[in-house]
Amino acid sequence: MSTPSTLATPDLAAAAEVIALADSVVGTGVQTLHANGGPDANQVLAYDLAHAAAQVGTARAMLGYGEKGDVEARLACGFAADMIHDLITRIAGREALWGVPIAPLKNAHPFLETFRTPEYVASLATTPGPRHLDDDMEMVADTFRSFAEKVIKPQAEHVHRHNADVPEEIVQGLAEMGAFGLSVPAEYGGFSEGGPNEYIGMVVATEELSRGSLGIGGSLITRPEILTRALVKGGTEDQKSEWLPKLAVAEVMPAVAVTEPDYGSDVANIKVTATPAEGQDGTPGYVINGVKTWCTFGARADALALLARTDPDKSKTHRGLSLFIVPKPRGEGHGFQFAQTDGAAGKVGKMEGRAIDTIGYRGMHSYEIALEDWWVPAANLVGGDDGMGKGFILQMAGFENGRLQTAARAVGVMQAAYEAAVDYAENRKVFGSPIMDYELTQVKLGRMAMLIQGGRQFAYEVARMMADGKGTAEAAMVKAYVCKAAEWVTREALQIHGGMGYAEEFVVSRLFVDARVLSIFEGADETLCLKVIARRLGDA
């Protein structure tokens, strides 16, 4: 492997120039998109622009990272070159569609020729670079990494292969560590006191847990996080006092019930209804009727954060939706049936769930849940009377943070795959030499190191923005880009393992199938790009 001394010296000024050039080209594409009917009329262009903008944003984050040391600068220059290469391939043959001349990035070619050589990328194979967290956040990382190593990883393979449930030991262990209270304000029993470290702490913890397992680690804190954010944004004081302390210590573990069989990312048109109905003692409330699907952790959950239509006028779309906290008994395994005899007056409520078998992301299980006359008191309408018709907005407040958290999950999965690939490459011999000695292996690992650190640093930047009340579009960008990157990283990590990568006894096979879900949940990639990122770019 080449040593850094034999390679081109990092040039952050040149990197900044090519990033600015890329940003200008993307800006021209956005103007063209806006002038020709927007994302709906130009879906391919909108999709490519969304991902290109996300990569440019990641490159900018890496530019700041590169100022912190030599290894960091080398990674930043390598990432900038990789970003330019990807952008060229998106534009080639579609210049008229983008509204740009032939070869609009030709001035970046000298930079590419310097920092995209196999020799340069190979030199990064085992230099992933430090994260540059402050002492408090390093302590958070160390704490959650230790728990992932000691408690999560030893059980991850069993749960994956047998499609088993999340061990209760993990849920309670994370509760004792305060993992479910990271976003709960301190006055309600959590650990959130505002400031930039609030979101970064969540990102750091999520990455470390996902490094141990996506299914039984990194995703556990997402569901409480989504409901917590909705309550903090729009819950009544009584609701905050009632539910936030319970969420903080996992006394209540929620599941999110938004998606329906006919409506996935098209949340505004959901059909499940909440109709006014008194309880047996005359307490005002609602009965829920309809079917929700892809309700992760739906059996084990103590309550559903359920979005329902409270106004039957479909023309009101999202303005007719309200968010409810729907208590339920705990279940386990792959299906459940519950009857509610103390609910609405004169009715027996029913709730039935069946698990949806998946190729990966196992442990929490995703369920299709049918509800028939399932009663919930009016006090559980998030926001009370003021929350009527505001459920979509409250739910999206939770989902915005969920996108950032999903990016952190992707980084954790990538980090695990990279570490497994490095270890295997150093110890596996082919034709008499460790496969780490081969240039092709080194180049793959070098690109992994760049993508992982890029995703991580962009996530940190978005976390700081969200702590300042900004970053909605950027949260969607980092989620879109990093989740796609995770597919490549885990695929190549598996490939480095050769035939053994396809064997379940090697962890990389689990990481590969787990990574595939990342571009689907918390906003499918295509919908996120067309309906969120491209629209925000068009408004800029």
Secondary structure, DSSP 8 states (H G I E B T S, - for coil): ---GGGS----HHHHHHHHHHHHHHHHHHHHHHHHTT-TTT-HHHHHHHHHHHHHHHHHHHHHHHHTT-HHHHHHHHHHHHHHHHHHHHHHTT-HHHHT--SSTTGGGHHHHHHHSSHHHHHTTTT--------HHHHHHHHHHHHHIIIIIHHHHHHHHHHT----HHHHHHHHHHTGGGTTSBGGGTSSB--STHHHHHHHHHHHHHHHH-IIIIITTTHHHHHHHHHHHHH--HHHHHHHHHHHHTTSS-EEEE--BTTBSS-GGG---EEEE--BTTS--EEEEEEEEEEEETTTT-SEEEEEEE-S--GGGGGGGEEEEEEE-----TTEEEEEESSSBTT--EEEEEEEE--SS--SS-EEEEEEEEEEEEGGGBTTGGGGTT-HHHHHHHHHHHHHHHHHHHHHHHHHHHHHHHHHHHHH-EETTEEGGGSHHHHHHHHHHHHHHHHHHHHHHHHHHHHHTT--HHHHHHHHHHHHHHHHHHHHHHHHHTGGGGGSTTSHHHHHHHHHTTTTTSSS-HHHIIIIIIHHHHHH-
